[in-house]
């Protein structure tokens, strides 16, 4: 995978599922590498949302909502940072090739 320039057609888009304090540090590190980062959490103004390029508030346990968001944003990589998540949907998304889940959807 080649890193591009954020907010450009060549950008490597990373969606972080869970945007608390730890997520904020991950977002900053990804941005330093040149990634375009989309923060997702269950509540507005989570710490990571304050530094991400874009953010969304959804119930990450709602598989349909998670899928819609991934189809909308088209991230290259999805990084789950929390446990309360629709894991079965992440497995399906990864299997269909919509996005790569890091480390894997089954982890």
MDAnalysis code that builds the backbone (N, CA, C; Angstrom):
import MDAnalysis as mda
import numpy as np

u = mda.Universe.empty(321, n_residues=107, atom_resindex=np.repeat(np.arange(107), 3), trajectory=True)
u.add_TopologyAttr("name", ["N", "CA", "C"] * 107)
u.add_TopologyAttr("resid", np.arange(1, 108))
u.add_TopologyAttr("resname", ["UNK", "UNK", "UNK", "UNK", "UNK", "UNK", "UNK", "UNK", "UNK", "UNK", "UNK", "UNK", "UNK", "UNK", "UNK", "UNK", "UNK", "UNK", "UNK", "UNK", "UNK", "UNK", "UNK", "UNK", "UNK", "UNK", "UNK", "UNK", "UNK", "UNK", "UNK", "UNK", "UNK", "UNK", "UNK", "UNK", "UNK", "UNK", "UNK", "UNK", "UNK", "UNK", "UNK", "UNK", "UNK", "UNK", "UNK", "UNK", "UNK", "UNK", "UNK", "UNK", "UNK", "UNK", "UNK", "UNK", "UNK", "UNK", "UNK", "UNK", "UNK", "UNK", "UNK", "UNK", "UNK", "UNK", "UNK", "UNK", "UNK", "UNK", "UNK", "UNK", "UNK", "UNK", "UNK", "UNK", "UNK", "UNK", "UNK", "UNK", "UNK", "UNK", "UNK", "UNK", "UNK", "UNK", "UNK", "UNK", "UNK", "UNK", "UNK", "UNK", "UNK", "UNK", "UNK", "UNK", "UNK", "UNK", "UNK", "UNK", "UNK", "UNK", "UNK", "UNK", "UNK", "UNK", "UNK"])
u.atoms.positions = np.array([
    [0.848, -1.177, 0.000],
    [0.000, 0.000, 0.000],
    [0.894, 1.241, 0.000],
    [0.496, 2.208, -0.805],
    [1.250, 3.450, -0.912],
    [0.475, 4.566, -0.231],
    [1.150, 5.332, 0.595],
    [0.506, 6.453, 1.270],
    [0.458, 7.644, 0.332],
    [-0.666, 8.345, 0.333],
    [-0.824, 9.510, -0.532],
    [-0.879, 10.788, 0.279],
    [-1.566, 11.772, -0.250],
    [-1.743, 13.057, 0.415],
    [-3.171, 13.130, 0.925],
    [-3.370, 13.458, 2.214],
    [-4.734, 13.532, 2.748],
    [-5.623, 14.457, 1.923],
    [-6.897, 14.097, 1.838],
    [-7.927, 14.886, 1.154],
    [-7.664, 15.035, -0.342],
    [-6.973, 14.065, -0.917],
    [-6.718, 14.063, -2.355],
    [-7.154, 12.704, -2.918],
    [-7.272, 12.594, -4.232],
    [-7.661, 11.300, -4.811],
    [-6.692, 10.168, -4.478],
    [-5.436, 10.493, -4.202],
    [-4.446, 9.455, -3.901],
    [-4.323, 9.153, -2.409],
    [-5.172, 9.743, -1.598],
    [-5.076, 9.574, -0.142],
    [-5.323, 8.130, 0.278],
    [-4.593, 7.705, 1.288],
    [-4.883, 6.442, 1.956],
    [-5.838, 6.781, 3.082],
    [-7.082, 6.289, 2.963],
    [-8.118, 6.599, 3.953],
    [-8.176, 5.499, 5.005],
    [-8.101, 5.915, 6.272],
    [-8.170, 4.992, 7.400],
    [-9.351, 5.392, 8.265],
    [-10.225, 4.422, 8.553],
    [-11.365, 4.668, 9.437],
    [-11.058, 4.030, 10.787],
    [-11.072, 4.850, 11.824],
    [-10.812, 4.369, 13.177],
    [-12.140, 4.225, 13.903],
    [-12.461, 3.011, 14.320],
    [-13.707, 2.740, 15.034],
    [-13.425, 2.791, 16.526],
    [-13.778, 3.891, 17.140],
    [-13.456, 4.166, 18.538],
    [-12.490, 5.331, 18.556],
    [-12.920, 6.449, 19.117],
    [-12.129, 7.679, 19.001],
    [-11.917, 8.364, 20.337],
    [-11.642, 7.576, 21.364],
    [-11.347, 8.136, 22.680],
    [-9.923, 8.670, 22.726],
    [-9.363, 8.753, 23.916],
    [-8.002, 9.296, 24.081],
    [-6.962, 8.458, 23.341],
    [-7.049, 7.137, 23.443],
    [-6.110, 6.276, 22.720],
    [-6.295, 6.455, 21.214],
    [-7.548, 6.503, 20.783],
    [-7.838, 6.721, 19.373],
    [-7.260, 8.027, 18.862],
    [-7.315, 9.050, 19.679],
    [-6.756, 10.354, 19.296],
    [-5.266, 10.233, 19.002],
    [-4.543, 9.495, 19.831],
    [-3.103, 9.307, 19.614],
    [-2.843, 8.517, 18.336],
    [-3.670, 7.515, 18.077],
    [-3.536, 6.728, 16.846],
    [-3.787, 7.622, 15.630],
    [-4.807, 8.460, 15.701],
    [-5.128, 9.372, 14.596],
    [-3.964, 10.315, 14.309],
    [-3.397, 10.891, 15.343],
    [-2.261, 11.806, 15.160],
    [-1.094, 11.080, 14.498],
    [-0.819, 9.855, 14.936],
    [0.279, 9.078, 14.346],
    [-0.004, 8.770, 12.874],
    [-1.233, 8.396, 12.554],
    [-1.594, 8.113, 11.159],
    [-1.476, 9.361, 10.291],
    [-1.887, 10.503, 10.825],
    [-1.783, 11.746, 10.063],
    [-0.328, 12.106, 9.796],
    [0.535, 11.833, 10.738],
    [1.970, 12.104, 10.534],
    [2.538, 11.244, 9.412],
    [1.913, 10.085, 9.186],
    [2.338, 9.208, 8.097],
    [1.706, 9.609, 6.762],
    [0.820, 10.604, 6.785],
    [0.195, 11.087, 5.565],
    [-1.163, 10.480, 5.264],
    [-1.767, 9.814, 6.241],
    [-3.085, 9.203, 6.029],
    [-4.209, 10.209, 6.247],
    [-5.291, 9.995, 5.533],
    [-6.535, 10.730, 5.751],
    [-7.345, 9.889, 6.735],
    [-7.715, 10.465, 7.866],
    [-8.326, 9.675, 8.939],
    [-9.770, 10.089, 9.198],
    [-10.625, 9.074, 9.294],
    [-12.039, 9.260, 9.597],
    [-12.285, 8.655, 10.974],
    [-12.684, 9.486, 11.929],
    [-12.938, 9.027, 13.297],
    [-14.410, 8.661, 13.451],
    [-14.664, 7.546, 14.118],
    [-16.036, 7.097, 14.359],
    [-16.174, 6.746, 15.833],
    [-17.263, 7.211, 16.438],
    [-17.545, 6.838, 17.823],
    [-19.044, 6.915, 18.049],
    [-19.469, 6.489, 19.217],
    [-20.906, 6.465, 19.531],
    [-21.398, 7.789, 20.083],
    [-20.503, 8.722, 20.354],
    [-20.915, 10.031, 20.873],
    [-20.146, 11.139, 20.156],
    [-20.778, 12.296, 20.073],
    [-20.179, 13.444, 19.382],
    [-19.015, 14.024, 20.176],
    [-18.103, 14.634, 19.466],
    [-16.949, 15.325, 20.060],
    [-16.036, 14.422, 20.871],
    [-15.955, 13.153, 20.493],
    [-14.979, 12.263, 21.127],
    [-13.591, 12.855, 20.868],
    [-12.619, 12.601, 21.742],
    [-11.296, 13.216, 21.586],
    [-10.681, 13.059, 20.191],
    [-10.780, 11.881, 19.611],
    [-10.206, 11.668, 18.284],
    [-10.896, 12.461, 17.193],
    [-12.168, 12.732, 17.389],
    [-12.922, 13.504, 16.398],
    [-12.413, 14.930, 16.294],
    [-11.787, 15.407, 17.338],
    [-11.288, 16.780, 17.364],
    [-10.054, 16.971, 16.492],
    [-9.387, 15.873, 16.128],
    [-8.169, 15.988, 15.311],
    [-8.281, 15.281, 13.962],
    [-9.315, 14.472, 13.755],
    [-9.479, 13.723, 12.507],
    [-9.884, 14.644, 11.357],
    [-9.687, 14.171, 10.149],
    [-10.113, 14.930, 8.971],
    [-11.630, 15.015, 8.899],
    [-12.300, 13.906, 9.221],
    [-13.768, 13.850, 9.263],
    [-14.166, 12.935, 10.406],
    [-15.428, 13.060, 10.825],
    [-15.903, 12.185, 11.898],
    [-17.377, 11.865, 11.709],
    [-17.776, 10.761, 12.313],
    [-19.165, 10.304, 12.256],
    [-19.544, 9.728, 13.610],
    [-20.809, 9.901, 13.962],
    [-21.358, 9.319, 15.187],
    [-22.350, 8.245, 14.773],
    [-22.059, 6.998, 15.145],
    [-22.982, 5.893, 14.891],
    [-22.887, 4.901, 16.045],
    [-23.888, 4.043, 16.142],
    [-23.828, 2.908, 17.070],
    [-23.039, 1.822, 16.346],
    [-21.816, 1.585, 16.766],
    [-20.955, 0.643, 16.056],
    [-21.372, -0.811, 16.251],
    [-22.346, -1.048, 17.117],
    [-22.911, -2.387, 17.263],
    [-24.012, -2.627, 16.231],
    [-24.407, -1.599, 15.504],
    [-25.417, -1.687, 14.450],
    [-24.707, -2.004, 13.133],
    [-24.749, -3.271, 12.743],
    [-24.033, -3.709, 11.551],
    [-24.437, -2.979, 10.285],
    [-25.735, -2.722, 10.119],
    [-26.212, -2.032, 8.915],
    [-25.673, -0.603, 8.856],
    [-25.675, 0.088, 9.996],
    [-25.154, 1.464, 10.042],
    [-23.655, 1.477, 9.756],
    [-22.948, 0.504, 10.295],
    [-21.504, 0.409, 10.076],
    [-21.214, 0.174, 8.592],
    [-21.954, -0.716, 7.988],
    [-21.762, -0.997, 6.565],
    [-22.056, 0.239, 5.708],
    [-23.160, 0.931, 5.995],
    [-23.502, 2.146, 5.234],
    [-22.375, 3.169, 5.306],
    [-21.806, 3.337, 6.504],
    [-20.735, 4.316, 6.677],
    [-19.483, 3.910, 5.897],
    [-19.142, 2.647, 5.940],
    [-17.968, 2.175, 5.198],
    [-18.203, 2.315, 3.695],
    [-19.406, 2.031, 3.236],
    [-19.717, 2.225, 1.814],
    [-19.666, 3.702, 1.430],
    [-20.063, 4.589, 2.338],
    [-20.033, 6.031, 2.085],
    [-18.604, 6.564, 2.021],
    [-17.792, 6.237, 3.017],
    [-16.437, 6.796, 3.129],
    [-15.396, 6.048, 2.300],
    [-15.646, 4.776, 2.013],
    [-14.721, 3.950, 1.236],
    [-13.285, 3.963, 1.790],
    [-13.115, 3.642, 3.072],
    [-11.753, 3.617, 3.611],
    [-10.964, 2.432, 3.051],
    [-9.675, 2.620, 2.885],
    [-8.811, 1.511, 2.490],
    [-8.628, 0.563, 3.669],
    [-8.499, 1.156, 4.857],
    [-8.268, 0.381, 6.077],
    [-9.292, 0.752, 7.138],
    [-9.755, -0.243, 7.890],
    [-10.628, -0.028, 9.040],
    [-9.885, -0.560, 10.254],
    [-9.748, 0.272, 11.278],
    [-9.029, -0.112, 12.491],
    [-9.997, -0.077, 13.669],
    [-10.448, -1.242, 14.155],
    [-11.309, -1.266, 15.337],
    [-10.466, -1.011, 16.585],
    [-10.858, -0.022, 17.354],
    [-10.109, 0.327, 18.565],
    [-10.936, 0.017, 19.811],
    [-12.171, -0.458, 19.620],
    [-13.033, -0.804, 20.745],
    [-13.571, -2.218, 20.550],
    [-14.141, -2.774, 21.614],
    [-14.680, -4.132, 21.537],
    [-16.164, -4.160, 21.208],
    [-16.920, -3.128, 21.574],
    [-18.366, -3.088, 21.330],
    [-18.610, -2.698, 19.879],
    [-18.590, -3.694, 19.006],
    [-18.637, -3.432, 17.572],
    [-19.320, -4.603, 16.867],
    [-19.881, -4.364, 15.713],
    [-20.544, -5.414, 14.929],
    [-19.485, -6.227, 14.182],
    [-18.838, -7.135, 14.903],
    [-17.731, -7.916, 14.348],
    [-18.163, -8.736, 13.141],
    [-19.372, -9.307, 13.197],
    [-19.849, -10.112, 12.070],
    [-19.914, -9.290, 10.780],
    [-20.288, -8.028, 10.897],
    [-20.341, -7.166, 9.714],
    [-18.932, -6.847, 9.218],
    [-17.984, -6.657, 10.133],
    [-16.601, -6.412, 9.708],
    [-16.047, -7.621, 8.954],
    [-16.390, -8.824, 9.410],
    [-15.956, -10.042, 8.712],
    [-16.519, -10.044, 7.292],
    [-17.794, -9.703, 7.158],
    [-18.450, -9.661, 5.847],
    [-17.819, -8.594, 4.944],
    [-17.577, -7.420, 5.497],
    [-16.973, -6.317, 4.737],
    [-15.590, -6.706, 4.238],
    [-14.827, -7.342, 5.103],
    [-13.483, -7.777, 4.719],
    [-13.557, -8.877, 3.656],
    [-14.451, -9.839, 3.843],
    [-14.601, -10.948, 2.893],
    [-14.999, -10.437, 1.503],
    [-15.866, -9.405, 1.466],
    [-16.324, -8.847, 0.192],
    [-15.308, -7.900, -0.443],
    [-14.254, -7.564, 0.292],
    [-13.224, -6.689, -0.249],
    [-13.576, -5.213, -0.235],
    [-14.585, -4.829, 0.558],
    [-14.943, -3.405, 0.655],
    [-13.850, -2.605, 1.340],
    [-13.191, -3.223, 2.303],
    [-12.129, -2.567, 3.054],
    [-11.306, -3.641, 3.743],
    [-10.078, -3.310, 4.088],
    [-9.226, -4.231, 4.836],
    [-9.307, -3.860, 6.311],
    [-9.604, -4.844, 7.140],
    [-9.691, -4.621, 8.580],
    [-8.344, -4.982, 9.187],
    [-7.799, -4.075, 9.996],
    [-6.467, -4.247, 10.583],
    [-6.594, -4.507, 12.082],
    [-6.034, -5.564, 12.664],
    [-5.222, -6.576, 11.991],
    [-6.062, -7.505, 11.109],
    [-7.202, -8.018, 11.588],
    [-8.206, -8.714, 10.774],
    [-9.533, -8.561, 11.496],
    [-10.615, -8.839, 10.807],
    [-11.934, -8.734, 11.429],
    [-12.111, -9.761, 12.539],
    [-11.368, -10.849, 12.490],
    [-11.506, -11.909, 13.498],
    [-10.615, -11.701, 14.721],
    [-9.756, -10.714, 14.672],
    [-8.811, -10.492, 15.783],
    [-9.501, -9.959, 17.017],
])
